[in-house]
Amino acid sequence: MKNCLIVYYSRTGVTDQAVHALAKECGADLEALKPLRPYGNIGGFLRAGWEAARRIPAPIATVQRRPSDYPFIVLGTPVWAGHMSAPMRTYIMQQRQHFHRVSLLCTMGGRGGDKALDEMAALCHKAPIARLCLREQEVRTGHYVERLQALAAELGRLEPAPPVFGLGFSPI
């Protein structure tokens, strides 16, 4: 098992590209969230913005990896209407009690990344150990690599927290 799990949702492939590069850089496992209702067409695009703005969770498929098995988890999401994606909201709500330490990453076409990351941190009930906002143009042109490497280096410097009472729980 690896020390880091990256859980992400990507509608257009931008977040997918960024998290795959991060996983390669820091040797993390990946878990892609799969919504049960697609966001691919124009109706899905409009629904995505509506759900994000209204903070409505979206039904997602059962995840394969348990966040409690990892000392660090990175949550990656696109920014929709200034908020985290609905599939990420669902995942956090379902799994937050199993998070040990979190880092947050978002991709955005415009702005609102810091607000989305603040929202994610609040929903996790944890202060993130690292945060990174990437613009879509940075990712598509490859001008984000140094910032991603800095995040990977920061994650690599962290030592896993020892389990408490051998139950797999660790203090924050």
N, CA and C atoms as an extended XYZ file, in Angstrom:
516
Properties=species:S:1:pos:R:3:atomname:S:1:resname:S:1:resid:I:1 pbc="F F F"
N         0.836       -1.189        0.000 N   MET     1
C         0.000        0.000        0.000 CA  MET     1
C         0.875        1.245        0.000 C   MET     1
N         0.430        2.259       -0.676 N   LYS     2
C         1.148        3.525       -0.733 CA  LYS     2
C         0.678        4.430        0.392 C   LYS     2
N         1.452        5.502        0.652 N   ASN     3
C         1.126        6.415        1.749 CA  ASN     3
C         0.069        7.451        1.387 C   ASN     3
N        -0.176        7.653        0.091 N   CYS     4
C        -1.050        8.738       -0.342 CA  CYS     4
C        -2.095        8.213       -1.322 C   CYS     4
N        -3.314        8.665       -1.150 N   LEU     5
C        -4.409        8.379       -2.062 CA  LEU     5
C        -4.894        9.700       -2.640 C   LEU     5
N        -5.022        9.755       -3.955 N   ILE     6
C        -5.587       10.925       -4.620 CA  ILE     6
C        -6.974       10.535       -5.119 C   ILE     6
N        -7.980       11.216       -4.609 N   VAL     7
C        -9.365       10.999       -5.029 CA  VAL     7
C        -9.780       12.242       -5.796 C   VAL     7
N       -10.364       12.031       -6.988 N   TYR     8
C       -10.677       13.184       -7.819 CA  TYR     8
C       -11.895       12.937       -8.688 C   TYR     8
N       -12.452       14.048       -9.154 N   TYR     9
C       -13.472       14.004      -10.195 CA  TYR     9
C       -13.000       14.927      -11.309 C   TYR     9
N       -13.226       14.504      -12.545 N   SER    10
C       -12.863       15.315      -13.701 CA  SER    10
C       -13.941       15.158      -14.758 C   SER    10
N       -14.534       16.260      -15.167 N   ARG    11
C       -15.556       16.227      -16.209 CA  ARG    11
C       -14.930       16.349      -17.589 C   ARG    11
N       -13.931       17.228      -17.732 N   THR    12
C       -13.354       17.518      -19.047 CA  THR    12
C       -11.975       16.908      -19.262 C   THR    12
N       -11.380       16.341      -18.221 N   GLY    13
C       -10.054       15.762      -18.351 CA  GLY    13
C        -8.938       16.629      -17.795 C   GLY    13
N        -9.213       17.864      -17.461 N   VAL    14
C        -8.178       18.763      -16.943 CA  VAL    14
C        -7.726       18.308      -15.554 C   VAL    14
N        -8.663       18.082      -14.659 N   THR    15
C        -8.306       17.613      -13.316 CA  THR    15
C        -7.652       16.244      -13.403 C   THR    15
N        -8.129       15.401      -14.289 N   ASP    16
C        -7.545       14.080      -14.503 CA  ASP    16
C        -6.069       14.194      -14.888 C   ASP    16
N        -5.764       15.080      -15.805 N   GLN    17
C        -4.371       15.272      -16.237 CA  GLN    17
C        -3.496       15.734      -15.076 C   GLN    17
N        -3.994       16.679      -14.286 N   ALA    18
C        -3.218       17.216      -13.168 CA  ALA    18
C        -2.966       16.161      -12.092 C   ALA    18
N        -3.991       15.403      -11.727 N   VAL    19
C        -3.806       14.427      -10.643 CA  VAL    19
C        -2.969       13.233      -11.082 C   VAL    19
N        -3.048       12.858      -12.352 N   HIS    20
C        -2.183       11.773      -12.827 CA  HIS    20
C        -0.714       12.194      -12.763 C   HIS    20
N        -0.435       13.446      -13.104 N   ALA    21
C         0.939       13.951      -12.995 CA  ALA    21
C         1.376       13.973      -11.535 C   ALA    21
N         0.492       14.391      -10.629 N   LEU    22
C         0.818       14.418       -9.202 CA  LEU    22
C         1.056       13.000       -8.679 C   LEU    22
N         0.209       12.060       -9.068 N   ALA    23
C         0.365       10.670       -8.618 CA  ALA    23
C         1.697       10.104       -9.079 C   ALA    23
N         2.083       10.408      -10.294 N   LYS    24
C         3.370        9.940      -10.813 CA  LYS    24
C         4.519       10.564      -10.025 C   LYS    24
N         4.377       11.832       -9.703 N   GLU    25
C         5.417       12.582       -8.994 CA  GLU    25
C         5.610       12.074       -7.563 C   GLU    25
N         4.526       11.728       -6.884 N   CYS    26
C         4.652       11.332       -5.470 CA  CYS    26
C         4.313        9.863       -5.219 C   CYS    26
N         4.064        9.095       -6.257 N   GLY    27
C         3.821        7.665       -6.085 CA  GLY    27
C         2.532        7.341       -5.358 C   GLY    27
N         1.475        8.064       -5.668 N   ALA    28
C         0.196        7.880       -4.977 CA  ALA    28
C        -0.730        6.937       -5.734 C   ALA    28
N        -1.672        6.360       -5.016 N   ASP    29
C        -2.766        5.620       -5.625 CA  ASP    29
C        -3.827        6.620       -6.068 C   ASP    29
N        -4.601        6.238       -7.081 N   LEU    30
C        -5.649        7.111       -7.620 CA  LEU    30
C        -7.020        6.466       -7.487 C   LEU    30
N        -8.011        7.296       -7.257 N   GLU    31
C        -9.414        6.868       -7.242 CA  GLU    31
C       -10.221        7.942       -7.967 C   GLU    31
N       -10.774        7.602       -9.130 N   ALA    32
C       -11.613        8.529       -9.885 CA  ALA    32
C       -13.063        8.347       -9.463 C   ALA    32
N       -13.713        9.443       -9.136 N   LEU    33
C       -15.125        9.381       -8.772 CA  LEU    33
C       -15.962        9.275      -10.038 C   LEU    33
N       -16.984        8.437       -9.972 N   LYS    34
C       -17.851        8.222      -11.127 CA  LYS    34
C       -19.288        8.575      -10.743 C   LYS    34
N       -19.783        9.705      -11.277 N   PRO    35
C       -21.172       10.071      -10.982 CA  PRO    35
C       -22.141        9.096      -11.652 C   PRO    35
N       -23.270        8.865      -11.029 N   LEU    36
C       -24.260        7.968      -11.600 CA  LEU    36
C       -25.080        8.649      -12.692 C   LEU    36
N       -25.059        9.963      -12.728 N   ARG    37
C       -25.688       10.733      -13.806 CA  ARG    37
C       -24.593       11.519      -14.506 C   ARG    37
N       -24.409       11.325      -15.809 N   PRO    38
C       -23.300       11.982      -16.517 CA  PRO    38
C       -23.486       13.497      -16.644 C   PRO    38
N       -22.351       14.175      -16.769 N   TYR    39
C       -22.338       15.631      -16.931 CA  TYR    39
C       -21.830       16.033      -18.316 C   TYR    39
N       -21.766       15.085      -19.262 N   GLY    40
C       -21.094       15.312      -20.532 CA  GLY    40
C       -21.772       16.244      -21.511 C   GLY    40
N       -23.079       16.254      -21.606 N   ASN    41
C       -23.752       17.084      -22.605 CA  ASN    41
C       -24.094       18.453      -22.037 C   ASN    41
N       -24.781       19.284      -22.813 N   ILE    42
C       -25.107       20.647      -22.363 CA  ILE    42
C       -26.019       20.613      -21.134 C   ILE    42
N       -26.957       19.664      -21.111 N   GLY    43
C       -27.819       19.533      -19.935 CA  GLY    43
C       -27.013       19.174      -18.696 C   GLY    43
N       -26.042       18.295      -18.871 N   GLY    44
C       -25.171       17.915      -17.760 CA  GLY    44
C       -24.322       19.073      -17.290 C   GLY    44
N       -23.838       19.873      -18.241 N   PHE    45
C       -23.048       21.059      -17.900 CA  PHE    45
C       -23.880       22.030      -17.060 C   PHE    45
N       -25.115       22.274      -17.480 N   LEU    46
C       -25.991       23.189      -16.740 CA  LEU    46
C       -26.334       22.620      -15.366 C   LEU    46
N       -26.610       21.318      -15.324 N   ARG    47
C       -26.899       20.669      -14.038 CA  ARG    47
C       -25.698       20.747      -13.103 C   ARG    47
N       -24.493       20.612      -13.645 N   ALA    48
C       -23.272       20.685      -12.828 CA  ALA    48
C       -23.183       22.031      -12.118 C   ALA    48
N       -23.392       23.100      -12.865 N   GLY    49
C       -23.356       24.435      -12.261 CA  GLY    49
C       -24.447       24.631      -11.233 C   GLY    49
N       -25.645       24.151      -11.539 N   TRP    50
C       -26.783       24.257      -10.623 CA  TRP    50
C       -26.504       23.520       -9.316 C   TRP    50
N       -26.055       22.262       -9.424 N   GLU    51
C       -25.782       21.466       -8.227 CA  GLU    51
C       -24.670       22.084       -7.384 C   GLU    51
N       -23.633       22.572       -8.043 N   ALA    52
C       -22.514       23.165       -7.299 CA  ALA    52
C       -22.963       24.428       -6.577 C   ALA    52
N       -23.659       25.304       -7.286 N   ALA    53
C       -24.101       26.564       -6.685 CA  ALA    53
C       -25.072       26.339       -5.534 C   ALA    53
N       -25.900       25.321       -5.646 N   ARG    54
C       -26.890       24.997       -4.605 CA  ARG    54
C       -26.348       24.036       -3.547 C   ARG    54
N       -25.089       23.623       -3.726 N   ARG    55
C       -24.427       22.682       -2.804 CA  ARG    55
C       -25.204       21.361       -2.696 C   ARG    55
N       -25.640       20.859       -3.845 N   ILE    56
C       -26.397       19.616       -3.912 CA  ILE    56
C       -25.427       18.473       -4.206 C   ILE    56
N       -25.354       17.458       -3.356 N   PRO    57
C       -24.496       16.306       -3.641 CA  PRO    57
C       -25.041       15.514       -4.832 C   PRO    57
N       -24.153       14.851       -5.536 N   ALA    58
C       -24.541       14.028       -6.678 CA  ALA    58
C       -24.310       12.559       -6.336 C   ALA    58
N       -25.206       11.685       -6.743 N   PRO    59
C       -24.963       10.260       -6.494 CA  PRO    59
C       -23.724        9.792       -7.259 C   PRO    59
N       -22.875        9.027       -6.569 N   ILE    60
C       -21.652        8.501       -7.187 CA  ILE    60
C       -21.597        6.985       -6.990 C   ILE    60
N       -20.835        6.327       -7.863 N   ALA    61
C       -20.616        4.884       -7.733 CA  ALA    61
C       -19.776        4.609       -6.489 C   ALA    61
N       -19.892        3.422       -5.962 N   THR    62
C       -19.110        3.009       -4.801 CA  THR    62
C       -17.626        3.079       -5.133 C   THR    62
N       -16.847        3.646       -4.207 N   VAL    63
C       -15.402        3.767       -4.417 CA  VAL    63
C       -14.718        2.448       -4.075 C   VAL    63
N       -13.558        2.247       -4.652 N   GLN    64
C       -12.826        0.997       -4.475 CA  GLN    64
C       -11.804        1.055       -3.337 C   GLN    64
N       -11.263        2.230       -3.074 N   ARG    65
C       -10.203        2.363       -2.062 CA  ARG    65
C       -10.757        3.034       -0.809 C   ARG    65
N       -10.243        2.591        0.338 N   ARG    66
C       -10.686        3.147        1.615 CA  ARG    66
C        -9.711        4.242        2.062 C   ARG    66
N       -10.189        5.458        2.280 N   PRO    67
C        -9.288        6.528        2.711 CA  PRO    67
C        -8.652        6.260        4.075 C   PRO    67
N        -9.288        5.459        4.899 N   SER    68
C        -8.720        5.155        6.224 CA  SER    68
C        -7.437        4.339        6.115 C   SER    68
N        -7.178        3.738        4.961 N   ASP    69
C        -5.953        2.959        4.749 CA  ASP    69
C        -4.747        3.836        4.413 C   ASP    69
N        -4.941        5.122        4.255 N   TYR    70
C        -3.878        6.029        3.817 CA  TYR    70
C        -3.670        7.146        4.834 C   TYR    70
N        -2.403        7.451        5.176 N   PRO    71
C        -2.145        8.549        6.098 CA  PRO    71
C        -2.428        9.922        5.471 C   PRO    71
N        -2.348       10.011        4.146 N   PHE    72
C        -2.605       11.271        3.435 CA  PHE    72
C        -3.605       11.019        2.316 C   PHE    72
N        -4.489       11.982        2.123 N   ILE    73
C        -5.412       11.925        0.995 CA  ILE    73
C        -5.408       13.289        0.324 C   ILE    73
N        -5.330       13.273       -0.991 N   VAL    74
C        -5.429       14.501       -1.783 CA  VAL    74
C        -6.776       14.451       -2.483 C   VAL    74
N        -7.545       15.508       -2.350 N   LEU    75
C        -8.848       15.605       -2.986 CA  LEU    75
C        -8.739       16.595       -4.136 C   LEU    75
N        -9.085       16.162       -5.350 N   GLY    76
C        -8.973       17.010       -6.525 CA  GLY    76
C       -10.310       17.175       -7.219 C   GLY    76
N       -10.632       18.408       -7.569 N   THR    77
C       -11.926       18.702       -8.183 CA  THR    77
C       -11.834       19.888       -9.122 C   THR    77
N       -12.676       19.918      -10.148 N   PRO    78
C       -12.808       21.154      -10.906 CA  PRO    78
C       -13.654       22.143      -10.097 C   PRO    78
N       -13.534       23.401      -10.423 N   VAL    79
C       -14.361       24.435       -9.806 CA  VAL    79
C       -15.561       24.659      -10.719 C   VAL    79
N       -16.733       24.503      -10.152 N   TRP    80
C       -17.981       24.718      -10.881 CA  TRP    80
C       -18.741       25.860      -10.208 C   TRP    80
N       -18.981       26.920      -10.941 N   ALA    81
C       -19.750       28.063      -10.424 CA  ALA    81
C       -19.180       28.543       -9.086 C   ALA    81
N       -17.845       28.504       -8.943 N   GLY    82
C       -17.182       28.967       -7.731 CA  GLY    82
C       -17.198       27.982       -6.583 C   GLY    82
N       -17.585       26.741       -6.840 N   HIS    83
C       -17.701       25.727       -5.793 CA  HIS    83
C       -17.038       24.432       -6.243 C   HIS    83
N       -16.849       23.502       -5.300 N   MET    84
C       -16.359       22.163       -5.651 CA  MET    84
C       -17.425       21.454       -6.472 C   MET    84
N       -17.020       20.450       -7.205 N   SER    85
C       -17.978       19.667       -7.993 CA  SER    85
C       -18.902       18.877       -7.067 C   SER    85
N       -20.095       18.597       -7.547 N   ALA    86
C       -21.078       17.841       -6.766 CA  ALA    86
C       -20.589       16.426       -6.437 C   ALA    86
N       -19.921       15.709       -7.373 N   PRO    87
C       -19.413       14.383       -6.991 CA  PRO    87
C       -18.390       14.441       -5.849 C   PRO    87
N       -17.541       15.470       -5.833 N   MET    88
C       -16.573       15.603       -4.741 CA  MET    88
C       -17.294       15.910       -3.432 C   MET    88
N       -18.319       16.730       -3.484 N   ARG    89
C       -19.100       17.030       -2.271 CA  ARG    89
C       -19.649       15.722       -1.680 C   ARG    89
N       -20.198       14.873       -2.536 N   THR    90
C       -20.745       13.597       -2.077 CA  THR    90
C       -19.662       12.739       -1.424 C   THR    90
N       -18.512       12.634       -2.092 N   TYR    91
C       -17.428       11.810       -1.559 CA  TYR    91
C       -16.987       12.300       -0.180 C   TYR    91
N       -16.783       13.592       -0.044 N   ILE    92
C       -16.349       14.139        1.246 CA  ILE    92
C       -17.390       13.846        2.318 C   ILE    92
N       -18.654       14.063        1.992 N   MET    93
C       -19.714       13.815        2.975 CA  MET    93
C       -19.761       12.338        3.387 C   MET    93
N       -19.493       11.446        2.456 N   GLN    94
C       -19.539       10.012        2.760 CA  GLN    94
C       -18.302        9.519        3.501 C   GLN    94
N       -17.148       10.124        3.246 N   GLN    95
C       -15.885        9.544        3.710 CA  GLN    95
C       -15.107       10.388        4.725 C   GLN    95
N       -15.507       11.600        5.007 N   ARG    96
C       -14.673       12.507        5.809 CA  ARG    96
C       -14.271       11.953        7.167 C   ARG    96
N       -15.085       11.125        7.756 N   GLN    97
C       -14.737       10.560        9.067 CA  GLN    97
C       -13.546        9.616        8.970 C   GLN    97
N       -13.176        9.203        7.756 N   HIS    98
C       -12.058        8.285        7.552 CA  HIS    98
C       -10.767        8.997        7.134 C   HIS    98
N       -10.822       10.311        6.962 N   PHE    99
C        -9.632       11.052        6.532 CA  PHE    99
C        -8.693       11.259        7.713 C   PHE    99
N        -7.405       11.019        7.490 N   HIS   100
C        -6.394       11.336        8.494 CA  HIS   100
C        -5.898       12.763        8.250 C   HIS   100
N        -5.167       12.951        7.161 N   ARG   101
C        -4.684       14.286        6.771 CA  ARG   101
C        -5.044       14.512        5.312 C   ARG   101
N        -5.453       15.745        4.995 N   VAL   102
C        -5.888       16.043        3.633 CA  VAL   102
C        -5.078       17.169        3.008 C   VAL   102
N        -4.944       17.077        1.696 N   SER   103
C        -4.459       18.169        0.857 CA  SER   103
C        -5.523       18.372       -0.204 C   SER   103
N        -5.629       19.595       -0.696 N   LEU   104
C        -6.697       19.931       -1.630 CA  LEU   104
C        -6.128       20.501       -2.917 C   LEU   104
N        -6.743       20.122       -4.027 N   LEU   105
C        -6.317       20.584       -5.341 CA  LEU   105
C        -7.563       20.886       -6.159 C   LEU   105
N        -7.529       21.998       -6.885 N   CYS   106
C        -8.637       22.291       -7.788 CA  CYS   106
C        -8.101       22.810       -9.111 C   CYS   106
N        -8.899       22.599      -10.153 N   THR   107
C        -8.615       23.166      -11.462 CA  THR   107
C        -9.784       24.064      -11.815 C   THR   107
N        -9.479       25.141      -12.542 N   MET   108
C       -10.542       26.107      -12.835 CA  MET   108
C       -10.290       26.785      -14.171 C   MET   108
N       -11.370       27.087      -14.848 N   GLY   109
C       -11.276       27.833      -16.087 CA  GLY   109
C       -11.146       29.322      -15.826 C   GLY   109
N       -11.730       29.786      -14.766 N   GLY   110
C       -11.713       31.215      -14.442 CA  GLY   110
C       -11.155       31.470      -13.063 C   GLY   110
N       -12.060       31.715      -12.136 N   ARG   111
C       -11.625       31.998      -10.764 CA  ARG   111
C       -12.531       31.266       -9.788 C   ARG   111
N       -12.284       31.452       -8.511 N   GLY   112
C       -13.092       30.816       -7.486 CA  GLY   112
C       -12.420       29.633       -6.817 C   GLY   112
N       -11.172       29.370       -7.187 N   GLY   113
C       -10.468       28.218       -6.633 CA  GLY   113
C       -10.278       28.277       -5.133 C   GLY   113
N        -9.859       29.422       -4.622 N   ASP   114
C        -9.639       29.532       -3.175 CA  ASP   114
C       -10.941       29.327       -2.403 C   ASP   114
N       -12.025       29.874       -2.932 N   LYS   115
C       -13.337       29.687       -2.297 CA  LYS   115
C       -13.725       28.206       -2.301 C   LYS   115
N       -13.502       27.533       -3.427 N   ALA   116
C       -13.838       26.106       -3.518 CA  ALA   116
C       -12.996       25.291       -2.535 C   ALA   116
N       -11.708       25.614       -2.416 N   LEU   117
C       -10.847       24.884       -1.473 CA  LEU   117
C       -11.245       25.161       -0.029 C   LEU   117
N       -11.638       26.400        0.276 N   ASP   118
C       -12.135       26.722        1.627 CA  ASP   118
C       -13.381       25.897        1.942 C   ASP   118
N       -14.255       25.789        0.950 N   GLU   119
C       -15.485       25.015        1.109 CA  GLU   119
C       -15.171       23.532        1.351 C   GLU   119
N       -14.209       23.003        0.616 N   MET   120
C       -13.807       21.610        0.794 CA  MET   120
C       -13.229       21.379        2.188 C   MET   120
N       -12.347       22.280        2.625 N   ALA   121
C       -11.737       22.146        3.953 CA  ALA   121
C       -12.799       22.173        5.042 C   ALA   121
N       -13.765       23.076        4.910 N   ALA   122
C       -14.834       23.161        5.905 CA  ALA   122
C       -15.665       21.876        5.928 C   ALA   122
N       -15.959       21.335        4.757 N   LEU   123
C       -16.750       20.114        4.686 CA  LEU   123
C       -15.973       18.911        5.233 C   LEU   123
N       -14.656       18.912        5.062 N   CYS   124
C       -13.808       17.834        5.600 CA  CYS   124
C       -13.670       17.915        7.113 C   CYS   124
N       -13.918       19.089        7.673 N   HIS   125
C       -13.693       19.349        9.097 CA  HIS   125
C       -12.215       19.223        9.452 C   HIS   125
N       -11.351       19.585        8.494 N   LYS   126
C        -9.902       19.505        8.705 CA  LYS   126
C        -9.225       20.660        7.989 C   LYS   126
N        -8.153       21.145        8.599 N   ALA   127
C        -7.304       22.117        7.907 CA  ALA   127
C        -6.394       21.334        6.973 C   ALA   127
N        -6.348       21.706        5.701 N   PRO   128
C        -5.485       20.963        4.772 CA  PRO   128
C        -4.013       21.219        5.047 C   PRO   128
N        -3.183       20.199        4.781 N   ILE   129
C        -1.743       20.384        4.955 CA  ILE   129
C        -1.141       21.090        3.748 C   ILE   129
N        -1.841       21.064        2.622 N   ALA   130
C        -1.400       21.780        1.420 CA  ALA   130
C        -2.613       22.041        0.543 C   ALA   130
N        -2.500       23.112       -0.263 N   ARG   131
C        -3.573       23.499       -1.188 CA  ARG   131
C        -2.941       23.925       -2.502 C   ARG   131
N        -3.632       23.662       -3.596 N   LEU   132
C        -3.131       24.090       -4.899 CA  LEU   132
C        -4.297       24.353       -5.836 C   LEU   132
N        -4.325       25.559       -6.413 N   CYS   133
C        -5.303       25.935       -7.440 CA  CYS   133
C        -4.551       26.026       -8.767 C   CYS   133
N        -5.045       25.336       -9.768 N   LEU   134
C        -4.445       25.359      -11.098 CA  LEU   134
C        -5.465       25.856      -12.111 C   LEU   134
N        -5.009       26.721      -12.999 N   ARG   135
C        -5.875       27.182      -14.083 CA  ARG   135
C        -5.858       26.164      -15.216 C   ARG   135
N        -7.000       26.033      -15.868 N   GLU   136
C        -7.121       25.092      -16.982 CA  GLU   136
C        -6.025       25.311      -18.016 C   GLU   136
N        -5.762       26.559      -18.344 N   GLN   137
C        -4.749       26.874      -19.356 CA  GLN   137
C        -3.358       26.400      -18.915 C   GLN   137
N        -3.049       26.531      -17.611 N   GLU   138
C        -1.767       26.038      -17.092 CA  GLU   138
C        -1.625       24.532      -17.324 C   GLU   138
N        -2.691       23.810      -17.036 N   VAL   139
C        -2.649       22.359      -17.148 CA  VAL   139
C        -2.560       21.948      -18.614 C   VAL   139
N        -3.379       22.529      -19.453 N   ARG   140
C        -3.402       22.147      -20.873 CA  ARG   140
C        -2.085       22.456      -21.585 C   ARG   140
N        -1.367       23.487      -21.131 N   THR   141
C        -0.101       23.863      -21.771 CA  THR   141
C         1.124       23.322      -21.041 C   THR   141
N         0.923       22.661      -19.901 N   GLY   142
C         2.042       22.091      -19.158 CA  GLY   142
C         2.781       23.090      -18.287 C   GLY   142
N         2.229       24.271      -18.082 N   HIS   143
C         2.888       25.297      -17.272 CA  HIS   143
C         2.548       25.202      -15.787 C   HIS   143
N         2.212       24.034      -15.334 N   TYR   144
C         1.861       23.835      -13.933 CA  TYR   144
C         2.821       22.873      -13.233 C   TYR   144
N         3.744       22.316      -13.969 N   VAL   145
C         4.580       21.230      -13.466 CA  VAL   145
C         5.368       21.627      -12.223 C   VAL   145
N         5.980       22.798      -12.221 N   GLU   146
C         6.766       23.220      -11.048 CA  GLU   146
C         5.892       23.340       -9.805 C   GLU   146
N         4.701       23.881       -9.953 N   ARG   147
C         3.800       24.028       -8.807 CA  ARG   147
C         3.341       22.657       -8.310 C   ARG   147
N         3.117       21.741       -9.228 N   LEU   148
C         2.726       20.381       -8.864 CA  LEU   148
C         3.874       19.651       -8.177 C   LEU   148
N         5.081       19.851       -8.658 N   GLN   149
C         6.255       19.236       -8.034 CA  GLN   149
C         6.459       19.764       -6.626 C   GLN   149
N         6.174       21.051       -6.412 N   ALA   150
C         6.292       21.622       -5.070 CA  ALA   150
C         5.285       20.965       -4.119 C   ALA   150
N         4.065       20.727       -4.605 N   LEU   151
C         3.065       20.044       -3.785 CA  LEU   151
C         3.516       18.616       -3.483 C   LEU   151
N         4.024       17.918       -4.493 N   ALA   152
C         4.508       16.540       -4.289 CA  ALA   152
C         5.653       16.512       -3.291 C   ALA   152
N         6.549       17.479       -3.378 N   ALA   153
C         7.674       17.542       -2.433 CA  ALA   153
C         7.172       17.776       -1.014 C   ALA   153
N         6.172       18.636       -0.873 N   GLU   154
C         5.602       18.900        0.447 CA  GLU   154
C         4.960       17.635        1.015 C   GLU   154
N         4.251       16.898        0.181 N   LEU   155
C         3.639       15.647        0.633 CA  LEU   155
C         4.709       14.619        0.993 C   LEU   155
N         5.806       14.603        0.226 N   GLY   156
C         6.884       13.655        0.467 CA  GLY   156
C         7.643       13.912        1.751 C   GLY   156
N         7.625       15.149        2.228 N   ARG   157
C         8.325       15.483        3.478 CA  ARG   157
C         7.541       15.074        4.717 C   ARG   157
N         6.274       14.797        4.564 N   LEU   158
C         5.431       14.463        5.706 CA  LEU   158
C         5.595       13.004        6.083 C   LEU   158
N         5.687       12.765        7.341 N   GLU   159
C         5.785       11.393        7.850 CA  GLU   159
C         4.382       10.899        8.178 C   GLU   159
N         4.104        9.634        7.887 N   PRO   160
C         2.798        9.088        8.272 CA  PRO   160
C         2.624        9.144        9.786 C   PRO   160
N         1.421        9.460       10.201 N   ALA   161
C         1.120        9.474       11.632 CA  ALA   161
C         0.988        8.039       12.125 C   ALA   161
N         1.513        7.737       13.310 N   PRO   162
C         1.382        6.374       13.834 CA  PRO   162
C        -0.067        6.073       14.184 C   PRO   162
N        -0.522        4.840       13.999 N   PRO   163
C        -1.889        4.481       14.368 CA  PRO   163
C        -2.083        4.574       15.881 C   PRO   163
N        -3.283        4.916       16.273 N   VAL   164
C        -3.630        4.983       17.683 CA  VAL   164
C        -4.291        3.668       18.075 C   VAL   164
N        -3.785        3.008       19.104 N   PHE   165
C        -4.344        1.769       19.628 CA  PHE   165
C        -4.407        0.666       18.575 C   PHE   165
N        -3.609        0.789       17.519 N   GLY   166
C        -3.576       -0.244       16.496 CA  GLY   166
C        -4.848       -0.373       15.691 C   GLY   166
N        -5.722        0.621       15.731 N   LEU   167
C        -6.994        0.537       15.025 CA  LEU   167
C        -6.968        1.243       13.680 C   LEU   167
N        -5.826        1.757       13.296 N   GLY   168
C        -5.745        2.452       12.028 CA  GLY   168
C        -6.141        3.912       12.099 C   GLY   168
N        -6.486        4.398       13.282 N   PHE   169
C        -6.825        5.809       13.438 CA  PHE   169
C        -5.572        6.539       13.862 C   PHE   169
N        -5.435        7.760       13.420 N   SER   170
C        -4.263        8.526       13.814 CA  SER   170
C        -4.696        9.919       14.254 C   SER   170
N        -3.943       10.506       15.171 N   PRO   171
C        -4.289       11.845       15.615 CA  PRO   171
C        -3.979       12.859       14.533 C   PRO   171
N        -4.630       13.959       14.576 N   ILE   172
C        -4.405       15.033       13.604 CA  ILE   172
C        -3.436       16.031       14.189 C   ILE   172
